[in-house]
Amino acid sequence: MRYIATWEMEEIEYLHLEDEDKEDILYFEKEDDKVIAVTNILWTCSGINDI
């Protein structure tokens, strides 16, 4: 399943993300010293019925 995730982080946190993590971000906007990011996360799991 795919989920859209949105979160807010400090700009300095955004700058320290790994390049592969930045590639997962579909869209972001800056507001003051905050960054609002949207990502498309692929959730994969097996054995969910075993919980």
PDBQT receptor file of N, H, CA, C and O in Angstrom, charges set to zero:
ATOM      1  N   MET A   1       0.837  -1.184   0.000  1.00  0.00    +0.000 N 
ATOM      2  CA  MET A   1       0.000   0.000   0.000  1.00  0.00    +0.000 C 
ATOM      3  C   MET A   1       0.877   1.242   0.000  1.00  0.00    +0.000 C 
ATOM      4  O   MET A   1       1.989   1.230   0.530  1.00  0.00    +0.000 OA
ATOM      5  N   ARG A   2       0.376   2.296  -0.590  1.00  0.00    +0.000 N 
ATOM      6  H   ARG A   2      -0.527   2.306  -1.020  1.00  0.00    +0.000 HD
ATOM      7  CA  ARG A   2       1.111   3.556  -0.590  1.00  0.00    +0.000 C 
ATOM      8  C   ARG A   2       0.339   4.578   0.226  1.00  0.00    +0.000 C 
ATOM      9  O   ARG A   2      -0.890   4.639   0.178  1.00  0.00    +0.000 OA
ATOM     10  N   TYR A   3       1.075   5.368   0.967  1.00  0.00    +0.000 N 
ATOM     11  H   TYR A   3       2.073   5.319   1.006  1.00  0.00    +0.000 HD
ATOM     12  CA  TYR A   3       0.482   6.418   1.780  1.00  0.00    +0.000 C 
ATOM     13  C   TYR A   3       1.196   7.726   1.492  1.00  0.00    +0.000 C 
ATOM     14  O   TYR A   3       2.402   7.747   1.246  1.00  0.00    +0.000 OA
ATOM     15  N   ILE A   4       0.449   8.805   1.524  1.00  0.00    +0.000 N 
ATOM     16  H   ILE A   4      -0.531   8.788   1.724  1.00  0.00    +0.000 HD
ATOM     17  CA  ILE A   4       1.060  10.127   1.436  1.00  0.00    +0.000 C 
ATOM     18  C   ILE A   4       1.325  10.594   2.857  1.00  0.00    +0.000 C 
ATOM     19  O   ILE A   4       0.421  10.587   3.692  1.00  0.00    +0.000 OA
ATOM     20  N   ALA A   5       2.532  10.992   3.131  1.00  0.00    +0.000 N 
ATOM     21  H   ALA A   5       3.266  10.998   2.452  1.00  0.00    +0.000 HD
ATOM     22  CA  ALA A   5       2.898  11.482   4.461  1.00  0.00    +0.000 C 
ATOM     23  C   ALA A   5       3.339  12.933   4.340  1.00  0.00    +0.000 C 
ATOM     24  O   ALA A   5       4.068  13.302   3.420  1.00  0.00    +0.000 OA
ATOM     25  N   THR A   6       2.890  13.739   5.276  1.00  0.00    +0.000 N 
ATOM     26  H   THR A   6       2.298  13.439   6.024  1.00  0.00    +0.000 HD
ATOM     27  CA  THR A   6       3.272  15.149   5.321  1.00  0.00    +0.000 C 
ATOM     28  C   THR A   6       3.860  15.435   6.687  1.00  0.00    +0.000 C 
ATOM     29  O   THR A   6       3.307  15.008   7.701  1.00  0.00    +0.000 OA
ATOM     30  N   TRP A   7       4.954  16.138   6.730  1.00  0.00    +0.000 N 
ATOM     31  H   TRP A   7       5.403  16.485   5.907  1.00  0.00    +0.000 HD
ATOM     32  CA  TRP A   7       5.508  16.492   8.025  1.00  0.00    +0.000 C 
ATOM     33  C   TRP A   7       6.222  17.823   7.949  1.00  0.00    +0.000 C 
ATOM     34  O   TRP A   7       6.541  18.320   6.869  1.00  0.00    +0.000 OA
ATOM     35  N   GLU A   8       6.463  18.386   9.113  1.00  0.00    +0.000 N 
ATOM     36  H   GLU A   8       6.204  17.982   9.990  1.00  0.00    +0.000 HD
ATOM     37  CA  GLU A   8       7.163  19.663   9.226  1.00  0.00    +0.000 C 
ATOM     38  C   GLU A   8       8.482  19.408   9.938  1.00  0.00    +0.000 C 
ATOM     39  O   GLU A   8       8.535  18.644  10.902  1.00  0.00    +0.000 OA
ATOM     40  N   MET A   9       9.541  20.045   9.467  1.00  0.00    +0.000 N 
ATOM     41  H   MET A   9       9.498  20.666   8.684  1.00  0.00    +0.000 HD
ATOM     42  CA  MET A   9      10.840  19.896  10.125  1.00  0.00    +0.000 C 
ATOM     43  C   MET A   9      11.581  21.222  10.054  1.00  0.00    +0.000 C 
ATOM     44  O   MET A   9      11.259  22.090   9.242  1.00  0.00    +0.000 OA
ATOM     45  N   GLU A  10      12.560  21.359  10.900  1.00  0.00    +0.000 N 
ATOM     46  H   GLU A  10      12.822  20.654  11.559  1.00  0.00    +0.000 HD
ATOM     47  CA  GLU A  10      13.418  22.542  10.842  1.00  0.00    +0.000 C 
ATOM     48  C   GLU A  10      14.234  22.477   9.550  1.00  0.00    +0.000 C 
ATOM     49  O   GLU A  10      14.590  21.394   9.086  1.00  0.00    +0.000 OA
ATOM     50  N   GLU A  11      14.522  23.625   8.986  1.00  0.00    +0.000 N 
ATOM     51  H   GLU A  11      14.233  24.505   9.363  1.00  0.00    +0.000 HD
ATOM     52  CA  GLU A  11      15.293  23.660   7.738  1.00  0.00    +0.000 C 
ATOM     53  C   GLU A  11      16.634  22.948   7.904  1.00  0.00    +0.000 C 
ATOM     54  O   GLU A  11      17.085  22.256   6.991  1.00  0.00    +0.000 OA
ATOM     55  N   ILE A  12      17.266  23.112   9.050  1.00  0.00    +0.000 N 
ATOM     56  H   ILE A  12      16.899  23.674   9.791  1.00  0.00    +0.000 HD
ATOM     57  CA  ILE A  12      18.570  22.476   9.276  1.00  0.00    +0.000 C 
ATOM     58  C   ILE A  12      18.449  20.955   9.251  1.00  0.00    +0.000 C 
ATOM     59  O   ILE A  12      19.371  20.267   8.814  1.00  0.00    +0.000 OA
ATOM     60  N   GLU A  13      17.305  20.421   9.722  1.00  0.00    +0.000 N 
ATOM     61  H   GLU A  13      16.556  20.980  10.077  1.00  0.00    +0.000 HD
ATOM     62  CA  GLU A  13      17.081  18.974   9.660  1.00  0.00    +0.000 C 
ATOM     63  C   GLU A  13      16.963  18.519   8.207  1.00  0.00    +0.000 C 
ATOM     64  O   GLU A  13      17.499  17.480   7.822  1.00  0.00    +0.000 OA
ATOM     65  N   TYR A  14      16.251  19.316   7.408  1.00  0.00    +0.000 N 
ATOM     66  H   TYR A  14      15.816  20.160   7.721  1.00  0.00    +0.000 HD
ATOM     67  CA  TYR A  14      16.099  18.977   5.992  1.00  0.00    +0.000 C 
ATOM     68  C   TYR A  14      17.456  18.932   5.298  1.00  0.00    +0.000 C 
ATOM     69  O   TYR A  14      17.731  18.024   4.514  1.00  0.00    +0.000 OA
ATOM     70  N   LEU A  15      18.298  19.912   5.588  1.00  0.00    +0.000 N 
ATOM     71  H   LEU A  15      18.075  20.650   6.225  1.00  0.00    +0.000 HD
ATOM     72  CA  LEU A  15      19.602  19.984   4.940  1.00  0.00    +0.000 C 
ATOM     73  C   LEU A  15      20.489  18.803   5.298  1.00  0.00    +0.000 C 
ATOM     74  O   LEU A  15      21.394  18.462   4.536  1.00  0.00    +0.000 OA
ATOM     75  N   HIS A  16      20.248  18.167   6.447  1.00  0.00    +0.000 N 
ATOM     76  H   HIS A  16      19.513  18.444   7.066  1.00  0.00    +0.000 HD
ATOM     77  CA  HIS A  16      21.077  17.048   6.877  1.00  0.00    +0.000 C 
ATOM     78  C   HIS A  16      20.506  15.686   6.485  1.00  0.00    +0.000 C 
ATOM     79  O   HIS A  16      21.067  14.654   6.854  1.00  0.00    +0.000 OA
ATOM     80  N   LEU A  17      19.393  15.671   5.739  1.00  0.00    +0.000 N 
ATOM     81  H   LEU A  17      18.937  16.509   5.440  1.00  0.00    +0.000 HD
ATOM     82  CA  LEU A  17      18.860  14.394   5.273  1.00  0.00    +0.000 C 
ATOM     83  C   LEU A  17      19.818  13.763   4.266  1.00  0.00    +0.000 C 
ATOM     84  O   LEU A  17      20.521  14.464   3.538  1.00  0.00    +0.000 OA
ATOM     85  N   GLU A  18      19.837  12.450   4.235  1.00  0.00    +0.000 N 
ATOM     86  H   GLU A  18      19.266  11.881   4.827  1.00  0.00    +0.000 HD
ATOM     87  CA  GLU A  18      20.625  11.744   3.225  1.00  0.00    +0.000 C 
ATOM     88  C   GLU A  18      20.011  11.998   1.848  1.00  0.00    +0.000 C 
ATOM     89  O   GLU A  18      18.809  12.247   1.745  1.00  0.00    +0.000 OA
ATOM     90  N   ASP A  19      20.816  11.938   0.799  1.00  0.00    +0.000 N 
ATOM     91  H   ASP A  19      21.792  11.735   0.883  1.00  0.00    +0.000 HD
ATOM     92  CA  ASP A  19      20.321  12.196  -0.554  1.00  0.00    +0.000 C 
ATOM     93  C   ASP A  19      19.188  11.251  -0.937  1.00  0.00    +0.000 C 
ATOM     94  O   ASP A  19      18.217  11.670  -1.566  1.00  0.00    +0.000 OA
ATOM     95  N   GLU A  20      19.305   9.969  -0.558  1.00  0.00    +0.000 N 
ATOM     96  H   GLU A  20      20.094   9.628  -0.046  1.00  0.00    +0.000 HD
ATOM     97  CA  GLU A  20      18.248   9.019  -0.921  1.00  0.00    +0.000 C 
ATOM     98  C   GLU A  20      16.938   9.343  -0.202  1.00  0.00    +0.000 C 
ATOM     99  O   GLU A  20      15.861   9.070  -0.731  1.00  0.00    +0.000 OA
ATOM    100  N   ASP A  21      17.021   9.920   0.996  1.00  0.00    +0.000 N 
ATOM    101  H   ASP A  21      17.897  10.141   1.426  1.00  0.00    +0.000 HD
ATOM    102  CA  ASP A  21      15.805  10.335   1.693  1.00  0.00    +0.000 C 
ATOM    103  C   ASP A  21      15.176  11.542   1.005  1.00  0.00    +0.000 C 
ATOM    104  O   ASP A  21      13.952  11.644   0.919  1.00  0.00    +0.000 OA
ATOM    105  N   LYS A  22      16.005  12.448   0.520  1.00  0.00    +0.000 N 
ATOM    106  H   LYS A  22      16.999  12.365   0.590  1.00  0.00    +0.000 HD
ATOM    107  CA  LYS A  22      15.481  13.612  -0.202  1.00  0.00    +0.000 C 
ATOM    108  C   LYS A  22      14.808  13.192  -1.507  1.00  0.00    +0.000 C 
ATOM    109  O   LYS A  22      13.860  13.840  -1.950  1.00  0.00    +0.000 OA
ATOM    110  N   GLU A  23      15.288  12.120  -2.121  1.00  0.00    +0.000 N 
ATOM    111  H   GLU A  23      16.058  11.594  -1.761  1.00  0.00    +0.000 HD
ATOM    112  CA  GLU A  23      14.691  11.640  -3.371  1.00  0.00    +0.000 C 
ATOM    113  C   GLU A  23      13.265  11.157  -3.159  1.00  0.00    +0.000 C 
ATOM    114  O   GLU A  23      12.470  11.172  -4.099  1.00  0.00    +0.000 OA
ATOM    115  N   ASP A  24      12.920  10.727  -1.942  1.00  0.00    +0.000 N 
ATOM    116  H   ASP A  24      13.566  10.715  -1.179  1.00  0.00    +0.000 HD
ATOM    117  CA  ASP A  24      11.577  10.239  -1.643  1.00  0.00    +0.000 C 
ATOM    118  C   ASP A  24      10.571  11.369  -1.474  1.00  0.00    +0.000 C 
ATOM    119  O   ASP A  24       9.365  11.124  -1.453  1.00  0.00    +0.000 OA
ATOM    120  N   ILE A  25      11.050  12.592  -1.354  1.00  0.00    +0.000 N 
ATOM    121  H   ILE A  25      12.029  12.791  -1.370  1.00  0.00    +0.000 HD
ATOM    122  CA  ILE A  25      10.157  13.728  -1.133  1.00  0.00    +0.000 C 
ATOM    123  C   ILE A  25       9.580  14.189  -2.468  1.00  0.00    +0.000 C 
ATOM    124  O   ILE A  25      10.320  14.523  -3.394  1.00  0.00    +0.000 OA
ATOM    125  N   LEU A  26       8.258  14.203  -2.554  1.00  0.00    +0.000 N 
ATOM    126  H   LEU A  26       7.658  13.932  -1.802  1.00  0.00    +0.000 HD
ATOM    127  CA  LEU A  26       7.583  14.617  -3.779  1.00  0.00    +0.000 C 
ATOM    128  C   LEU A  26       7.521  16.127  -3.904  1.00  0.00    +0.000 C 
ATOM    129  O   LEU A  26       7.620  16.670  -5.005  1.00  0.00    +0.000 OA
ATOM    130  N   TYR A  27       7.357  16.800  -2.784  1.00  0.00    +0.000 N 
ATOM    131  H   TYR A  27       7.276  16.359  -1.891  1.00  0.00    +0.000 HD
ATOM    132  CA  TYR A  27       7.116  18.245  -2.791  1.00  0.00    +0.000 C 
ATOM    133  C   TYR A  27       7.531  18.800  -1.443  1.00  0.00    +0.000 C 
ATOM    134  O   TYR A  27       7.324  18.152  -0.417  1.00  0.00    +0.000 OA
ATOM    135  N   PHE A  28       8.107  19.976  -1.429  1.00  0.00    +0.000 N 
ATOM    136  H   PHE A  28       8.275  20.502  -2.263  1.00  0.00    +0.000 HD
ATOM    137  CA  PHE A  28       8.343  20.631  -0.150  1.00  0.00    +0.000 C 
ATOM    138  C   PHE A  28       8.254  22.131  -0.335  1.00  0.00    +0.000 C 
ATOM    139  O   PHE A  28       8.472  22.651  -1.429  1.00  0.00    +0.000 OA
ATOM    140  N   GLU A  29       7.936  22.808   0.733  1.00  0.00    +0.000 N 
ATOM    141  H   GLU A  29       7.758  22.385   1.622  1.00  0.00    +0.000 HD
ATOM    142  CA  GLU A  29       7.896  24.266   0.704  1.00  0.00    +0.000 C 
ATOM    143  C   GLU A  29       8.506  24.796   1.985  1.00  0.00    +0.000 C 
ATOM    144  O   GLU A  29       8.405  24.180   3.046  1.00  0.00    +0.000 OA
ATOM    145  N   LYS A  30       9.140  25.948   1.865  1.00  0.00    +0.000 N 
ATOM    146  H   LYS A  30       9.222  26.448   1.004  1.00  0.00    +0.000 HD
ATOM    147  CA  LYS A  30       9.766  26.579   3.023  1.00  0.00    +0.000 C 
ATOM    148  C   LYS A  30       8.845  27.651   3.571  1.00  0.00    +0.000 C 
ATOM    149  O   LYS A  30       8.213  28.399   2.824  1.00  0.00    +0.000 OA
ATOM    150  N   GLU A  31       8.784  27.709   4.887  1.00  0.00    +0.000 N 
ATOM    151  H   GLU A  31       9.297  27.102   5.493  1.00  0.00    +0.000 HD
ATOM    152  CA  GLU A  31       8.014  28.750   5.555  1.00  0.00    +0.000 C 
ATOM    153  C   GLU A  31       8.829  29.176   6.760  1.00  0.00    +0.000 C 
ATOM    154  O   GLU A  31       8.944  28.424   7.728  1.00  0.00    +0.000 OA
ATOM    155  N   ASP A  32       9.397  30.374   6.715  1.00  0.00    +0.000 N 
ATOM    156  H   ASP A  32       9.304  30.985   5.929  1.00  0.00    +0.000 HD
ATOM    157  CA  ASP A  32      10.328  30.840   7.740  1.00  0.00    +0.000 C 
ATOM    158  C   ASP A  32      11.499  29.872   7.807  1.00  0.00    +0.000 C 
ATOM    159  O   ASP A  32      12.165  29.638   6.798  1.00  0.00    +0.000 OA
ATOM    160  N   ASP A  33      11.761  29.307   8.983  1.00  0.00    +0.000 N 
ATOM    161  H   ASP A  33      11.221  29.497   9.802  1.00  0.00    +0.000 HD
ATOM    162  CA  ASP A  33      12.869  28.352   9.101  1.00  0.00    +0.000 C 
ATOM    163  C   ASP A  33      12.358  26.915   9.154  1.00  0.00    +0.000 C 
ATOM    164  O   ASP A  33      13.074  26.012   9.586  1.00  0.00    +0.000 OA
ATOM    165  N   LYS A  34      11.117  26.708   8.713  1.00  0.00    +0.000 N 
ATOM    166  H   LYS A  34      10.535  27.442   8.362  1.00  0.00    +0.000 HD
ATOM    167  CA  LYS A  34      10.524  25.371   8.693  1.00  0.00    +0.000 C 
ATOM    168  C   LYS A  34      10.424  24.874   7.260  1.00  0.00    +0.000 C 
ATOM    169  O   LYS A  34      10.338  25.667   6.322  1.00  0.00    +0.000 OA
ATOM    170  N   VAL A  35      10.435  23.568   7.098  1.00  0.00    +0.000 N 
ATOM    171  H   VAL A  35      10.504  22.923   7.860  1.00  0.00    +0.000 HD
ATOM    172  CA  VAL A  35      10.223  22.939   5.800  1.00  0.00    +0.000 C 
ATOM    173  C   VAL A  35       9.036  22.000   5.935  1.00  0.00    +0.000 C 
ATOM    174  O   VAL A  35       9.012  21.134   6.809  1.00  0.00    +0.000 OA
ATOM    175  N   ILE A  36       8.056  22.179   5.064  1.00  0.00    +0.000 N 
ATOM    176  H   ILE A  36       8.075  22.882   4.354  1.00  0.00    +0.000 HD
ATOM    177  CA  ILE A  36       6.914  21.273   5.008  1.00  0.00    +0.000 C 
ATOM    178  C   ILE A  36       7.194  20.316   3.858  1.00  0.00    +0.000 C 
ATOM    179  O   ILE A  36       7.384  20.750   2.722  1.00  0.00    +0.000 OA
ATOM    180  N   ALA A  37       7.221  19.027   4.141  1.00  0.00    +0.000 N 
ATOM    181  H   ALA A  37       7.067  18.674   5.064  1.00  0.00    +0.000 HD
ATOM    182  CA  ALA A  37       7.576  18.037   3.133  1.00  0.00    +0.000 C 
ATOM    183  C   ALA A  37       6.440  17.041   2.939  1.00  0.00    +0.000 C 
ATOM    184  O   ALA A  37       5.727  16.697   3.882  1.00  0.00    +0.000 OA
ATOM    185  N   VAL A  38       6.285  16.588   1.706  1.00  0.00    +0.000 N 
ATOM    186  H   VAL A  38       6.864  16.868   0.940  1.00  0.00    +0.000 HD
ATOM    187  CA  VAL A  38       5.302  15.562   1.374  1.00  0.00    +0.000 C 
ATOM    188  C   VAL A  38       6.053  14.431   0.695  1.00  0.00    +0.000 C 
ATOM    189  O   VAL A  38       6.857  14.659  -0.209  1.00  0.00    +0.000 OA
ATOM    190  N   THR A  39       5.788  13.218   1.133  1.00  0.00    +0.000 N 
ATOM    191  H   THR A  39       5.135  13.032   1.867  1.00  0.00    +0.000 HD
ATOM    192  CA  THR A  39       6.460  12.074   0.543  1.00  0.00    +0.000 C 
ATOM    193  C   THR A  39       5.463  10.971   0.245  1.00  0.00    +0.000 C 
ATOM    194  O   THR A  39       4.403  10.900   0.867  1.00  0.00    +0.000 OA
ATOM    195  N   ASN A  40       5.793  10.128  -0.686  1.00  0.00    +0.000 N 
ATOM    196  H   ASN A  40       6.654  10.186  -1.191  1.00  0.00    +0.000 HD
ATOM    197  CA  ASN A  40       4.981   8.978  -1.053  1.00  0.00    +0.000 C 
ATOM    198  C   ASN A  40       5.708   7.754  -0.508  1.00  0.00    +0.000 C 
ATOM    199  O   ASN A  40       6.728   7.337  -1.057  1.00  0.00    +0.000 OA
ATOM    200  N   ILE A  41       5.190   7.189   0.554  1.00  0.00    +0.000 N 
ATOM    201  H   ILE A  41       4.362   7.527   1.000  1.00  0.00    +0.000 HD
ATOM    202  CA  ILE A  41       5.879   6.096   1.244  1.00  0.00    +0.000 C 
ATOM    203  C   ILE A  41       5.282   4.764   0.818  1.00  0.00    +0.000 C 
ATOM    204  O   ILE A  41       4.062   4.598   0.812  1.00  0.00    +0.000 OA
ATOM    205  N   LEU A  42       6.129   3.831   0.468  1.00  0.00    +0.000 N 
ATOM    206  H   LEU A  42       7.120   3.967   0.473  1.00  0.00    +0.000 HD
ATOM    207  CA  LEU A  42       5.688   2.486   0.140  1.00  0.00    +0.000 C 
ATOM    208  C   LEU A  42       5.844   1.619   1.384  1.00  0.00    +0.000 C 
ATOM    209  O   LEU A  42       6.954   1.390   1.865  1.00  0.00    +0.000 OA
ATOM    210  N   TRP A  43       4.721   1.148   1.891  1.00  0.00    +0.000 N 
ATOM    211  H   TRP A  43       3.819   1.334   1.500  1.00  0.00    +0.000 HD
ATOM    212  CA  TRP A  43       4.745   0.280   3.074  1.00  0.00    +0.000 C 
ATOM    213  C   TRP A  43       4.683  -1.160   2.591  1.00  0.00    +0.000 C 
ATOM    214  O   TRP A  43       3.768  -1.536   1.859  1.00  0.00    +0.000 OA
ATOM    215  N   THR A  44       5.642  -1.952   2.995  1.00  0.00    +0.000 N 
ATOM    216  H   THR A  44       6.386  -1.646   3.589  1.00  0.00    +0.000 HD
ATOM    217  CA  THR A  44       5.590  -3.370   2.665  1.00  0.00    +0.000 C 
ATOM    218  C   THR A  44       5.706  -4.149   3.960  1.00  0.00    +0.000 C 
ATOM    219  O   THR A  44       6.524  -3.830   4.823  1.00  0.00    +0.000 OA
ATOM    220  N   CYS A  45       4.891  -5.156   4.082  1.00  0.00    +0.000 N 
ATOM    221  H   CYS A  45       4.227  -5.415   3.381  1.00  0.00    +0.000 HD
ATOM    222  CA  CYS A  45       4.986  -6.001   5.275  1.00  0.00    +0.000 C 
ATOM    223  C   CYS A  45       4.453  -7.375   4.926  1.00  0.00    +0.000 C 
ATOM    224  O   CYS A  45       3.658  -7.538   4.000  1.00  0.00    +0.000 OA
ATOM    225  N   SER A  46       4.900  -8.346   5.674  1.00  0.00    +0.000 N 
ATOM    226  H   SER A  46       5.546  -8.213   6.426  1.00  0.00    +0.000 HD
ATOM    227  CA  SER A  46       4.406  -9.701   5.493  1.00  0.00    +0.000 C 
ATOM    228  C   SER A  46       4.034 -10.246   6.858  1.00  0.00    +0.000 C 
ATOM    229  O   SER A  46       4.588  -9.834   7.877  1.00  0.00    +0.000 OA
ATOM    230  N   GLY A  47       3.111 -11.155   6.867  1.00  0.00    +0.000 N 
ATOM    231  H   GLY A  47       2.661 -11.489   6.038  1.00  0.00    +0.000 HD
ATOM    232  CA  GLY A  47       2.695 -11.757   8.127  1.00  0.00    +0.000 C 
ATOM    233  C   GLY A  47       1.909 -10.820   9.011  1.00  0.00    +0.000 C 
ATOM    234  O   GLY A  47       1.933 -10.960  10.233  1.00  0.00    +0.000 OA
ATOM    235  N   ILE A  48       1.211  -9.866   8.419  1.00  0.00    +0.000 N 
ATOM    236  H   ILE A  48       1.192  -9.752   7.426  1.00  0.00    +0.000 HD
ATOM    237  CA  ILE A  48       0.473  -8.910   9.235  1.00  0.00    +0.000 C 
ATOM    238  C   ILE A  48      -0.645  -9.606  10.011  1.00  0.00    +0.000 C 
ATOM    239  O   ILE A  48      -1.037  -9.139  11.080  1.00  0.00    +0.000 OA
ATOM    240  N   ASN A  49      -1.157 -10.707   9.487  1.00  0.00    +0.000 N 
ATOM    241  H   ASN A  49      -0.839 -11.086   8.618  1.00  0.00    +0.000 HD
ATOM    242  CA  ASN A  49      -2.215 -11.435  10.186  1.00  0.00    +0.000 C 
ATOM    243  C   ASN A  49      -1.678 -12.240  11.359  1.00  0.00    +0.000 C 
ATOM    244  O   ASN A  49      -2.451 -12.780  12.150  1.00  0.00    +0.000 OA
ATOM    245  N   ASP A  50      -0.370 -12.323  11.473  1.00  0.00    +0.000 N 
ATOM    246  H   ASP A  50       0.258 -11.885  10.830  1.00  0.00    +0.000 HD
ATOM    247  CA  ASP A  50       0.237 -13.085  12.565  1.00  0.00    +0.000 C 
ATOM    248  C   ASP A  50       0.316 -12.283  13.848  1.00  0.00    +0.000 C 
ATOM    249  O   ASP A  50       0.672 -12.823  14.896  1.00  0.00    +0.000 OA
ATOM    250  N   ILE A  51      -0.013 -10.996  13.782  1.00  0.00    +0.000 N 
ATOM    251  H   ILE A  51      -0.302 -10.558  12.931  1.00  0.00    +0.000 HD
ATOM    252  CA  ILE A  51       0.112 -10.138  14.969  1.00  0.00    +0.000 C 
ATOM    253  C   ILE A  51      -0.929 -10.513  15.993  1.00  0.00    +0.000 C 
ATOM    254  O   ILE A  51      -0.989  -9.906  17.063  1.00  0.00    +0.000 OA
TER     255      ILE A  51
